[in-house]
Every structure is written in C-alpha cells, then in structure tokens.
C-alpha cells in the first residue's frame, strides 16, 4: 500500500481543501496521514469522519518564528524518516516550506507542492526578497509543483521558479472545483428571499457581496473606501461581508467597518451558497490569490463578478462576459465597476447567466476530483 502524507499549517485548510479527497484516496488504496497544527478534539473528529486516516498534530507555527521553525523542521524530518512515505504533499506557506525541506532531506521520492498562492507578491522591500527566496527554495526542493491557476503557472515559469517538466495545473485550475449539488442554481430565488429576509434587506436594496477573511491583502481597505462612495450614489446599497474578522490591524478604518449601517457582517457561515444567492454583484479586490475560489462560487450562483487584474481570479472568470476586471489597489475602479453593474440590470443578468454556465462547465468538483485522482495515482505509481 502506498503511503501519502498531506501537510498544511492549520486544520481549517484540511477542512476547506483536503477533506473532499480523503475518501477518494482511501478508495484508491492509499494510506493517508494528515499533518497540521491541530488539537486533540480535531484529531479525534477527523479520524471518526474518515476511519483509516491517520491524523498527526505537528508544531507548525504561523508567521515568522525562528525557534518554532526549527522545531517544526526537526519534527517533520524525523517523522518522514520513520514513516518512509512514498509521497508528501504540502500547501499553505509555512507548511510548504517546512514540508519541502524536511521531505527533501528525508529523501521522500515524490514531493508535491500545491502552490495555492504566493505571499511575496504583495510584499515590498526586504520582506519581499525574503519571502520570494523562501518560495524559490520550496519550488526547487519539490519534485512536482501544482499551482491552482494558469496565471500563477505562467508567472512562475517566466521568472524561473520552475520549468515545464515539473509543473502543471489540474484541469482548469482551483484546488477542488465547485460542488454543484450545493451551489444549486435552481434554488437561487428561494435562497435570495430567505437570506434577505433573515438579514432585514429589502428586495429593492442592492447588495454588493464579499466572501473571505478580513485583511489588507484581500483588498478590504479599498473595498470599504469604495463603499463610502457607492452608498452615496446608491443609498439603497448594502455591503454583505461574509467571512471571519481577522487581521484587524491591517485595516485602515476599522471604525467605519464596525459601525457603518450599510455594512452587514455575518462571520463564517456553513451554507455560503445561500448568501451568494442574495447578492447582486460580487467583488474580490484582492492583491494576491492562488486562484480565488469565491469568484467561481459566485458565478455558480449566477452573480456577476468584479476581480482585480491578478493571476488566479482572472483565470476563474471571463472578462467582459461574466464580470469586470479592475486594477489592484484602486478604490475608484471598484466604485466605477459597481456603479456600472448596479445601473445596468440587463448586464447583470447576462453576466450572471454566462457565469453560471462557465462555472458549471469548467469547475464541476466531480470532474475535478476525477482529474486530480488520476494525477495522484500517476505520481504514486498506481
């Protein structure tokens, strides 16, 4: 039986990106070990949900932590040497760096880097040089690299992070595709009414939606600045912010975000598809993304999108057909794009219809899972 270790920094990444494939690995006869920073309760819950999967807590720190890094490297190297895995797969910045270094020195034959975003592209000065060097080391020590968008694949190949011989994108990109059994377009109008009623939003009000964590790199400063102007031009406008409140220190005007009457905050939700259904326009003004799955999810629910001109999100939509592309870090561009879509119901409807068709035919999670498992079996020699 082939042995696979999957490493991420936090357990939330396991929930979001890894769980959809654990049963597929088991059906293929692969013994899977999941490694991340997890508590005992999560460890027990994961093994109950997926009997046969081994869950290993690891001291993988977030952020820059010199002594924590040494501890993580030592733990992973010893564990890889002991278990003799056939393949180690790693994703998220810290886990990828530690996983690539430890598996290289442990002589793991297949070292797969799932490149779901690069920290350095939104950094400047010395920090950018440091994080770019870390990214290059991770890519160099990996035997395979799989970015989740063609934009990032081209970006890295052009800059010499890796060549064609060791890199590819699975199918049309993303980390898992979109589950069309959950993102059921036929339920859109029902969910739209239910969510709007639950949030106290009238049908005449226009909703600009955002799904993701709070933070500078997600373009939240520009989004909030833009919404000030949008709400003046459209008093009926509402900003529906769906996601966790993190990295508050990176936000320039937290008081506005906290208290503006037009901003509705939901926190994390377990049925995000219903919230997309309530939106009139979706916006992801991010500085960097691996792919930007929320863009595809919004389109799957027939919502026109606005994205910044960066690799990832622009691969997950069709400019001028399913949404609009704007410059990075440009609040005025957000205002202009939102005004264009809010003012043109026919454009919103056309973009929404084309977006739903595009998402269904390009990112169906069932097809993606089949393509991914074909690739993994090939890498494992099955």
C-alpha positions as CSV (number, residue, x, y, z in Angstrom):
1,X,0.0,0.0,0.0
2,X,1.3,3.4,-1.0
3,X,1.8,6.0,1.8
4,X,0.9,9.6,1.4
5,X,1.4,12.5,3.9
6,X,-0.6,15.7,3.5
7,X,0.6,18.8,5.4
8,X,-1.0,22.2,6.0
9,X,-0.3,24.8,8.6
10,X,-3.8,25.0,10.1
11,X,-6.7,22.5,10.4
12,X,-9.0,24.9,8.6
13,X,-7.1,24.2,5.4
14,X,-7.8,20.5,5.8
15,X,-11.5,21.2,6.2
16,X,-11.6,23.5,3.1
17,X,-9.3,21.8,0.6
18,X,-8.2,18.3,1.7
19,X,-11.3,16.6,3.1
20,X,-13.1,16.4,-0.3
21,X,-10.4,14.0,-1.5
22,X,-9.7,11.8,1.6
23,X,-12.3,9.2,0.7
24,X,-11.0,9.1,-2.9
25,X,-7.5,8.3,-1.6
26,X,-8.9,5.5,0.5
27,X,-10.9,4.0,-2.3
28,X,-7.6,4.0,-4.3
29,X,-5.9,2.0,-1.6
30,X,-3.6,4.9,-0.4
31,X,-2.8,5.1,3.3
32,X,-3.1,8.8,4.1
33,X,-1.6,10.7,7.1
34,X,-2.8,14.3,7.7
35,X,-0.4,16.6,9.4
36,X,-1.1,20.1,10.7
37,X,-1.4,22.2,13.8
38,X,-4.4,20.5,15.4
39,X,-5.8,20.0,18.9
40,X,-6.9,16.6,20.3
41,X,-10.6,17.3,19.6
42,X,-9.9,17.9,15.9
43,X,-7.7,14.9,15.7
44,X,-10.4,12.6,17.1
45,X,-13.1,14.2,14.9
46,X,-11.1,13.8,11.7
47,X,-10.4,10.1,12.3
48,X,-14.0,9.5,13.2
49,X,-15.1,11.1,10.0
50,X,-12.5,9.2,7.9
51,X,-11.7,5.9,9.6
52,X,-8.3,4.7,8.4
53,X,-6.9,8.2,8.0
54,X,-4.1,9.0,10.5
55,X,-4.1,12.5,12.0
56,X,-0.9,13.8,13.4
57,X,-0.6,17.1,15.4
58,X,2.5,19.0,14.4
59,X,4.2,22.1,15.9
60,X,3.8,24.2,12.7
61,X,3.7,27.9,13.6
62,X,2.0,30.7,11.7
63,X,4.0,33.7,10.7
64,X,7.7,34.2,11.3
65,X,9.0,32.2,14.3
66,X,12.7,31.2,14.2
67,X,12.6,28.7,17.0
68,X,9.2,27.4,16.0
69,X,10.6,26.8,12.5
70,X,13.5,24.8,13.8
71,X,11.1,22.7,16.0
72,X,8.8,22.1,13.0
73,X,11.6,21.1,10.7
74,X,13.1,18.7,13.3
75,X,9.7,17.1,14.0
76,X,8.8,16.6,10.3
77,X,12.2,15.3,9.3
78,X,12.2,12.7,12.0
79,X,8.6,11.7,11.2
80,X,9.3,11.4,7.5
81,X,12.4,9.3,8.1
82,X,10.5,7.0,10.4
83,X,7.4,6.5,8.2
84,X,9.1,6.3,4.8
85,X,6.3,7.9,2.8
86,X,6.1,7.4,-0.9
87,X,4.8,11.0,-1.4
88,X,4.5,14.1,0.7
89,X,2.0,16.8,-0.4
90,X,2.2,20.3,1.2
91,X,0.3,23.5,0.8
92,X,-0.1,26.9,2.7
93,X,3.1,29.0,3.1
94,X,4.7,27.7,6.3
95,X,3.8,24.1,6.0
96,X,5.0,24.1,2.4
97,X,8.5,25.5,3.3
98,X,9.0,23.1,6.2
99,X,7.5,20.2,4.3
100,X,9.7,20.7,1.3
101,X,12.9,21.0,3.3
102,X,12.1,18.1,5.7
103,X,10.9,15.7,2.9
104,X,14.0,16.6,0.7
105,X,16.4,15.7,3.5
106,X,14.4,12.6,4.4
107,X,14.7,11.5,0.8
108,X,11.0,11.2,0.1
109,X,10.8,10.2,-3.6
110,X,7.7,12.4,-4.5
111,X,7.5,15.9,-3.0
112,X,4.4,17.7,-4.3
113,X,3.9,21.4,-3.7
114,X,0.3,22.5,-4.1
115,X,1.1,26.2,-4.8
116,X,-2.2,27.8,-3.7
117,X,-0.9,31.4,-3.5
118,X,2.4,33.3,-3.0
119,X,2.9,35.6,-0.1
120,X,5.8,37.6,-1.6
121,X,3.8,39.1,-4.5
122,X,2.0,41.6,-2.1
123,X,5.2,42.4,-0.1
124,X,7.7,45.1,-0.6
125,X,11.4,45.7,0.0
126,X,13.4,43.3,2.2
127,X,10.3,41.3,3.2
128,X,9.5,40.6,-0.5
129,X,13.1,39.4,-1.1
130,X,12.9,37.1,2.0
131,X,9.5,35.6,1.1
132,X,10.5,35.2,-2.6
133,X,13.6,33.4,-1.6
134,X,11.5,31.0,0.6
135,X,9.2,30.4,-2.3
136,X,12.1,29.6,-4.7
137,X,13.5,27.2,-2.2
138,X,10.2,25.4,-1.8
139,X,9.8,25.1,-5.5
140,X,13.4,23.9,-6.0
141,X,13.2,21.2,-3.4
142,X,9.9,19.9,-4.7
143,X,9.8,17.2,-7.4
144,X,6.3,18.5,-8.6
145,X,4.7,21.8,-8.3
146,X,0.9,22.3,-9.0
147,X,-0.3,25.9,-8.9
148,X,-4.1,26.2,-8.9
149,X,-4.3,28.7,-11.7
150,X,-2.7,29.1,-15.1
151,X,-1.9,32.7,-14.4
152,X,0.4,31.7,-11.5
153,X,1.8,28.9,-13.5
154,X,2.9,31.3,-16.2
155,X,4.1,33.9,-13.7
156,X,6.4,31.3,-12.0
157,X,7.7,29.7,-15.2
158,X,8.6,33.1,-16.7
159,X,10.5,34.0,-13.6
160,X,12.4,30.7,-13.3
161,X,10.8,29.3,-10.2
162,X,10.3,26.0,-12.1
163,X,10.1,24.7,-15.6
164,X,7.5,22.9,-17.7
165,X,9.0,19.5,-16.8
166,X,7.9,19.6,-13.1
167,X,4.8,21.8,-13.1
168,X,1.1,21.6,-14.2
169,X,-2.4,22.8,-13.4
170,X,-5.1,20.2,-12.7
171,X,-7.8,20.5,-15.3
172,X,-9.0,24.2,-15.4
173,X,-7.5,25.2,-12.1
174,X,-8.7,25.7,-8.5
175,X,-8.0,23.5,-5.5
176,X,-11.2,21.5,-5.5
177,X,-13.7,22.8,-8.0
178,X,-17.2,23.8,-7.1
179,X,-19.8,21.4,-5.6
180,X,-22.8,22.0,-7.9
181,X,-25.0,19.9,-5.6
182,X,-24.6,22.6,-3.0
183,X,-24.4,25.6,-5.4
184,X,-27.7,24.7,-6.9
185,X,-28.8,27.5,-9.2
186,X,-32.4,26.3,-9.3
187,X,-32.7,27.3,-5.6
188,X,-31.3,30.8,-6.1
189,X,-34.5,32.8,-5.9
190,X,-35.7,30.9,-2.8
191,X,-32.4,31.4,-1.0
192,X,-32.2,35.0,-2.1
193,X,-35.6,35.7,-0.5
194,X,-34.7,33.8,2.7
195,X,-31.3,35.4,3.3
196,X,-32.6,38.9,2.6
197,X,-35.5,38.4,4.9
198,X,-33.2,37.0,7.6
199,X,-30.8,39.9,7.3
200,X,-33.5,42.6,7.1
201,X,-32.7,43.5,3.5
202,X,-35.5,44.6,1.2
203,X,-35.8,43.4,-2.4
204,X,-35.3,46.9,-3.7
205,X,-31.9,47.2,-2.0
206,X,-28.8,46.3,-4.0
207,X,-26.2,44.0,-2.4
208,X,-22.5,44.2,-3.1
209,X,-21.0,40.9,-1.8
210,X,-17.7,39.8,-0.5
211,X,-16.7,36.4,0.8
212,X,-13.4,35.8,2.5
213,X,-11.4,36.8,5.6
214,X,-10.9,40.4,6.6
215,X,-7.4,41.7,5.7
216,X,-5.4,44.2,3.7
217,X,-4.3,41.6,1.1
218,X,-7.9,40.8,0.3
219,X,-8.3,44.4,-0.8
220,X,-10.6,45.3,2.1
221,X,-9.2,48.8,2.6
222,X,-10.1,49.7,-1.0
223,X,-13.4,47.9,-0.7
224,X,-14.5,49.9,2.3
225,X,-13.3,53.2,0.8
226,X,-15.2,52.4,-2.3
227,X,-18.4,51.5,-0.5
228,X,-18.4,55.0,1.1
229,X,-18.8,56.5,-2.4
230,X,-21.1,53.7,-3.6
231,X,-23.5,54.2,-0.7
232,X,-23.7,57.9,-1.6
233,X,-24.6,57.2,-5.2
234,X,-26.9,54.3,-4.3
235,X,-28.4,54.9,-0.8
236,X,-30.1,51.5,-1.1
237,X,-26.8,49.8,-1.5
238,X,-25.6,47.2,1.1
239,X,-22.2,45.6,1.5
240,X,-22.6,41.9,2.6
241,X,-19.4,40.8,4.2
242,X,-19.3,37.0,4.6
243,X,-16.3,35.7,6.5
244,X,-14.1,35.8,9.6
245,X,-12.9,39.0,11.2
246,X,-9.1,38.6,11.2
247,X,-6.1,40.8,10.9
248,X,-7.9,43.9,12.1
249,X,-4.5,45.7,12.5
250,X,-4.2,45.8,8.7
251,X,-7.4,47.7,8.2
252,X,-7.1,51.5,8.0
253,X,-10.6,52.3,9.1
254,X,-12.0,49.6,11.4
255,X,-14.4,52.1,13.0
256,X,-16.2,52.5,9.6
257,X,-16.3,48.8,9.0
258,X,-17.6,48.1,12.5
259,X,-20.3,50.8,12.6
260,X,-21.4,51.7,9.0
261,X,-25.1,50.9,8.8
262,X,-24.8,49.7,5.3
263,X,-22.3,47.0,6.0
264,X,-23.7,43.7,7.1
265,X,-21.3,41.2,8.7
266,X,-22.2,37.5,9.0
267,X,-18.9,35.9,10.2
268,X,-18.2,32.4,9.0
269,X,-21.2,30.6,7.6
270,X,-21.7,26.9,6.7
271,X,-24.1,27.5,3.9
272,X,-22.3,30.2,1.9
273,X,-24.1,29.3,-1.3
274,X,-27.3,30.8,0.1
275,X,-25.5,34.1,0.8
276,X,-24.1,34.3,-2.7
277,X,-27.7,33.9,-4.0
278,X,-28.7,37.1,-2.1
279,X,-26.1,39.2,-3.9
280,X,-26.5,41.4,-6.9
281,X,-22.8,41.9,-7.6
282,X,-19.7,40.1,-6.1
283,X,-16.4,41.7,-5.6
284,X,-12.9,40.3,-4.8
285,X,-10.4,43.2,-4.9
286,X,-7.5,41.0,-3.7
287,X,-3.8,41.9,-4.0
288,X,-2.9,38.2,-4.4
289,X,-4.6,34.8,-4.7
290,X,-3.7,31.3,-5.7
291,X,-7.0,31.0,-7.5
292,X,-9.8,32.9,-5.8
293,X,-12.4,30.1,-5.5
294,X,-15.1,32.6,-4.3
295,X,-15.1,34.1,-7.8
296,X,-16.2,30.7,-9.3
297,X,-18.7,30.1,-6.4
298,X,-20.4,33.5,-7.1
299,X,-20.7,32.7,-10.7
300,X,-22.1,29.3,-10.0
301,X,-25.0,31.1,-8.3
302,X,-25.4,33.4,-11.3
303,X,-23.8,36.5,-9.7
304,X,-21.7,38.9,-11.9
305,X,-18.2,39.4,-10.5
306,X,-15.6,42.1,-10.2
307,X,-12.0,41.0,-9.8
308,X,-8.6,42.6,-9.7
309,X,-6.2,42.1,-12.6
310,X,-4.0,39.4,-10.9
311,X,-3.3,35.7,-11.7
312,X,-5.9,33.4,-10.2
313,X,-9.2,35.4,-10.1
314,X,-8.8,36.4,-13.8
315,X,-8.5,32.7,-14.6
316,X,-11.7,31.9,-12.8
317,X,-13.9,34.3,-14.9
318,X,-14.4,35.7,-18.4
319,X,-13.6,39.4,-18.6
320,X,-16.5,41.3,-20.2
321,X,-18.6,38.2,-20.3
322,X,-19.1,37.1,-16.7
323,X,-17.8,40.2,-14.9
324,X,-15.3,43.1,-14.9
325,X,-11.6,43.3,-14.3
326,X,-10.1,46.3,-12.5
327,X,-6.6,47.4,-11.4
328,X,-5.2,46.3,-8.0
329,X,-5.4,48.7,-5.0
330,X,-7.8,51.1,-6.8
331,X,-10.9,52.1,-4.8
332,X,-12.1,54.4,-7.6
333,X,-12.0,51.4,-10.0
334,X,-14.2,49.4,-7.6
335,X,-16.7,52.4,-7.5
336,X,-16.8,52.6,-11.3
337,X,-17.3,48.9,-11.8
338,X,-20.0,48.6,-9.1
339,X,-21.8,51.7,-10.5
340,X,-21.7,50.2,-14.0
341,X,-23.3,46.9,-12.8
342,X,-25.8,48.4,-10.4
343,X,-27.0,50.7,-13.1
344,X,-27.5,48.0,-15.8
345,X,-29.8,45.2,-14.9
346,X,-29.5,43.6,-18.3
347,X,-25.7,43.4,-18.0
348,X,-26.0,41.9,-14.5
349,X,-28.4,39.3,-15.8
350,X,-26.3,38.5,-18.9
351,X,-23.1,38.2,-16.9
352,X,-24.8,36.1,-14.3
353,X,-26.2,33.6,-16.9
354,X,-22.8,33.3,-18.7
355,X,-21.0,33.0,-15.3
356,X,-23.2,30.1,-14.2
357,X,-22.7,28.3,-17.5
358,X,-18.9,28.9,-17.3
359,X,-18.7,27.6,-13.7
360,X,-20.8,24.5,-14.4
361,X,-18.7,23.5,-17.4
362,X,-15.3,24.4,-16.2
363,X,-15.1,23.8,-12.5
364,X,-17.5,20.9,-11.6
365,X,-16.0,19.4,-8.4
366,X,-16.8,15.8,-9.6
367,X,-14.8,16.2,-12.7
368,X,-12.0,17.9,-10.9
369,X,-11.8,15.1,-8.3
370,X,-11.5,12.6,-11.1
371,X,-8.7,14.6,-12.8
372,X,-6.9,15.1,-9.5
373,X,-7.0,11.4,-8.6
374,X,-5.7,10.4,-12.0
375,X,-2.8,12.7,-11.4
376,X,-2.1,11.4,-7.8
377,X,-2.3,7.8,-8.9
378,X,0.3,8.5,-11.6
379,X,2.6,10.2,-9.1
380,X,2.3,7.3,-6.7
381,X,2.8,4.7,-9.4
382,X,-0.6,3.1,-9.1
